[in-house]
Amino acid sequence: MAFSYKAFNLSTLSFSTLFPDFPFLTHSAIFKLVVIIPAVITFIACPGHATSMAEIGSAVDLRSRVDQVKNNIKSWTFYEWVIFWVVIPALLFFIYALPQSIRNDYFILDTSNLWGIQSYFLNAYTHSQLYWHLVGNVAFYFVALIVIFTLENNKRRFRIMAASSFLLVPVITSILTISFLRVLGLTRTSQGFSGIDGAFLAYAILISVIWIVQDGLEKFDHPELFAGHKIIYYIILVLSIFMLGLIVLVGIIFGQFVNAYGQTTNGIAHFGGFITGLIVLLLFDVTTEKRKKFDMILCFVTVIGILWYVNYLINFIKLQGIIN
C-alpha cells in the first residue's frame, strides 16, 4: 500500500537505523539465512542423527521432495488456478481502469472521511499508478503464489490463509493506517495491494520453512529422541529461534516507510498485513498440528517483532516532530 505522494520526512530513517548494532543484517543476508537455517536444522535433525553424507542423503530423499512438489502442483484444481492466477490480477487491473473520480469517491481510503466504510476494504485492491505500484504488487503476488502452489499440501490451510488475506487484511491495514495517521494529526489517502502481498509473503516464507524441515518440527517436542545427543537438541532449538526471528525481521523490513516513485509506502499497512498472515498461520498450526515448541517460539518472536516495530513507529513519530 502507498500514500498518494511523499507524505513524511524520511531523510534520516533508513534500514541501518533500525539495527545500528547489527551492521551484518543486510536485506540479502537475512533472506539467505531464512533459507539456509531450515536446511541446517534438517541436516542435524535427520533420523539417527546422521553424520555421513550417505546417511543424510537417505534421510533427506531429494527424489521424494521432487515428487512432493509435482504432487502439490497437480493437486490444484482448474478453478483454483483461474481464480488466483487470473481473476485476482484481472480484478486489480479492472479497478485501475475505472475513472479516477470513481476511485477517489468509492475506493481510495481517505483518512479524513471515516464514514467511507467501503473504502476500508476496497482500497486494498485499488491503484492509481500502473508502474511500479500496480505492476510491482502483482509481480510480488505472483512470486509468493509460485512458492505457495509449489510447496503447500494442505488445502484447508490454504483456504484459510487466502480468505484471511483477501478479506481480513484490508480492514486491519485500513484501521492501522487511520489510527497511526490520527496519532500524527495528519490526513492522507492510501491505496494498494501490498498489505495483502505482506500476508502472502509471510505465508510463503513459513510454508517454505515447514516444507524444508517437515517432520523435524515435531521433534522439538520430544527431547528423548535426542538421548545421548542433547547438544544437537539445543543447537536446533537455538537455530529455530534465530530462524523464526529472522522471518519476523523480514516483516519489519517490509514495514518501513520509504519514499519511491513519487509516493510513500504505507509501512504500517505492510507490516500489518505481514503480521496478520503470521498470526493466522500460527493459530491454524496450534489447532491442527502437534509442534508445540515451534508454535511457542513463533508466538514469542512475533510478539517481540511487534514490540520492535512499535519502537520503530515511535522513532518515526519523533522524526516528524510530533513527540520529543
Secondary structure, 3 states (H helix, E strand, C coil): CEECCCCCCCCCCCHHHHCCCCCCCCHHHHHHHHHHHHHHHHHHHCCCCCCCHHHHHHHCCHHHHHHHHHHHHHHCCHHHHHHHHHHHHHHHHHHHHCCHHHHHHHHCEECCCCCCHHHHHHHHHCCCCHHHHHHHHHHHHHHHHHHHHHHCCCHHHHHHHHHHHHHHHHHHHHHHHHHHHHHHCCCCEEECCHHHHHHHHHHHHHHHHHHHHCCHHHHCCCHHHHCCCHHHHHHHHHHHHHHHHHHHHHHHHHCCCCEECCEEECHHHHHHHHHHHHHHHHHHHHHHCCCHHHHHHHHHHHHHHHHHHHHHHHHHHHHCCCCC
